[in-house]
Amino acid sequence: MKLPDTWKCHICGEERPDERISVFTKPWVINGQTVGSQNIRYCNDRPACIEGAKDSSLDFSFPKAGEE
């Protein structure tokens, strides 16, 4: 199986070459228990994307308690 030559950054949304994309893995914690993990692709040569991937408030899947 051949992997793609480009990947879409989850932070800026731009399609980038494989060597310019890295992955930050963030645990999914629900009710104090880790139930899985989330892989966030980001541009490894753009400070805003690097910081965005590590931002603890970034959540693609579940709203935080009290948020609608």
GIJO-V802964 format. One record per backbone hydrogen bond with DSSP energy under -0.5 kcal/mol. CO is the residue of the C=O (numbers start at 0). NH is the residue of the N-H. If there is no record, write none. Layout:
BEGIN
CO/NH
CO/NH
END
This chain:
BEGIN
4/17
6/15
8/12
13/8
15/6
16/19
17/20
19/43
21/41
22/24
23/25
23/39
25/37
26/28
27/29
27/34
27/35
29/32
32/29
32/34
35/27
37/25
37/39
38/40
39/23
40/9
40/10
41/21
42/45
45/48
45/49
46/50
47/51
48/52
49/53
50/54
54/57
63/66
END
